[in-house]
Amino acid sequence: MSNSSRLKGARILITGHTGFTGSWMSLKLAALGAEIHGFALAPETKPALFDLADIWSAFKSHTLGDLADFSLLSDTVNRVAPDAILHLAAQPLVLTGYAQPLRTFMTNTQGTAHILEAARLAPSVRGVVAITTDKVYAPDPKALPFTEVAKLGGKDPYSASKAAAELVIDGYRHSLAAWKRPMRIEVARGGNIFGGGDFAPHRIIPDFYRAVQSGSPLKLRKPNAQRPWQHVLDLCEAYRLLLERVLGEDARSPGENWNFGPEAQDSIKVIDLIRKLEAVWQPMPLEVETGLHETLTLALNSNKAHSELGWTPRLSLDKALQWTADWYKAAIQHPDDLPALTRRQIEAYDS
Ligand SMILES: NC(=O)c1ccc[n+]([C@@H]2O[C@H](COP(=O)([O-])OP(=O)(O)OC[C@H]3O[C@@H](n4cnc5c(N)ncnc54)[C@H](O)[C@@H]3O)[C@@H](O)[C@H]2O)c1
């Protein structure tokens, strides 16, 4: 069976579908002919991509609920009876992790356990693709760029909650045989994701958009921190490949961990990213602030995804920033065009 025909008609439950990545991924899966269902909180930002680009119209059903509510989550999984689950829902911000550590651990760690348990109990589910982050790795300059076998760690609540989610996943993977429950759990670890429609606080490109809107200077927390910058559609393609794998014939493997990082030249300092963004958008006055602990340098080795999945980033950093600037400029000047523009960018990426 060819890869693309596996998703056509497949029933996929997406957690976190009301968020930034979830919105892009939902449209991509719908365009591939999947029947999509969602589970998440209502959009948390105003504005939100989910509303601006009419994402809701792509769903067969969507449930607004909290991952903490196992009974609602489990009922949703049983009602939808998905072939696979894409688990994106999370509290995804390092700074919010410091402000709300319990919510962060509840959502990211316990929430992952709830998803896996609901999946285990639902016979329709062939596998789960769980999205963690490059921040699951224990900071160690000697281990850079991290391969999938590098040590897990986490020096702040967000990083620790995602590393702990991976321990939960490993515990489930290793117990599947004892439960006689064939199911794959694939884990995707990506870097700093950007693209049109992200309005989260404390993220550099949404901050740039807000500075354009308000006319005030852009505040930079760590201008010299180097980050693996990636367009959201390169990650969505990675998640598609893992969903195809989960839907494949071979359920004997309990699943693996995968790094999806950018090409080496696209891991650049925050300040250099801003200079590139200014070139495709507009000049921006800057202010430098001191912030809380955040890992200074992160880099991923993605050789395994290149060789075993055939995944490579398709968009150069310059092109990805151009598409992103186009999207935010439209949000300011032609908001009515956003549903069509978002779908055009997905089509252009996939063509
Ligand atoms: N954006 C990045 O740079 C980046 C980098 C690496 C990994 N990730 C991971 O990718 C995933 C998606 O990130 P994003 O940037 O799209 O986030 P986002 O904040 O835009 O979306 C998060 C989604 O999770 C849902 N959610 C949050 N708490 C929930 C709860 N308690 N119950 C149910 N739903 C809940 C929200 O409603 C939303 O739909 C997350 O797992 C994140 O950790 C993101």
The ligand as a Gaussian input file, in Angstrom:
#p B3LYP/6-31G(d) Opt

LIG

0 1
 N        5.992000      25.563000      18.889000
 C        7.209000      25.103000      19.130000
 O        8.230000      25.789000      18.905000
 C        7.389000      23.690000      19.608000
 C        8.686000      23.147000      19.644000
 C        8.849000      21.824000      20.059000
 C        7.755000      21.083000      20.465000
 N        6.507000      21.646000      20.443000
 C        5.381000      20.824000      20.870000
 O        4.413000      20.810000      19.828000
 C        3.100000      20.701000      20.381000
 C        2.198000      21.801000      19.853000
 O        2.769000      23.053000      20.204000
 P        2.118000      24.428000      19.717000
 O        3.218000      25.400000      19.644000
 O        1.270000      24.181000      18.534000
 O        1.217000      24.780000      20.993000
 P       -0.126000      25.630000      21.136000
 O       -0.071000      26.289000      22.480000
 O       -0.356000      26.507000      19.966000
 O       -1.266000      24.527000      21.159000
 C       -1.412000      23.695000      22.278000
 C       -2.689000      22.902000      22.129000
 O       -2.806000      22.061000      23.276000
 C       -4.093000      22.255000      23.843000
 N       -4.013000      22.079000      25.305000
 C       -3.204000      22.706000      26.176000
 N       -3.458000      22.282000      27.429000
 C       -4.448000      21.358000      27.324000
 C       -5.162000      20.563000      28.257000
 N       -4.885000      20.615000      29.565000
 N       -6.122000      19.750000      27.797000
 C       -6.425000      19.674000      26.467000
 N       -5.786000      20.401000      25.539000
 C       -4.812000      21.224000      25.965000
 C       -4.480000      23.684000      23.504000
 O       -5.892000      23.842000      23.598000
 C       -3.957000      23.762000      22.087000
 O       -4.893000      23.173000      21.210000
 C        3.278000      20.729000      21.912000
 O        3.300000      19.398000      22.374000
 C        4.645000      21.374000      22.084000
 O        5.253000      21.024000      23.294000
 C        6.297000      22.931000      20.025000

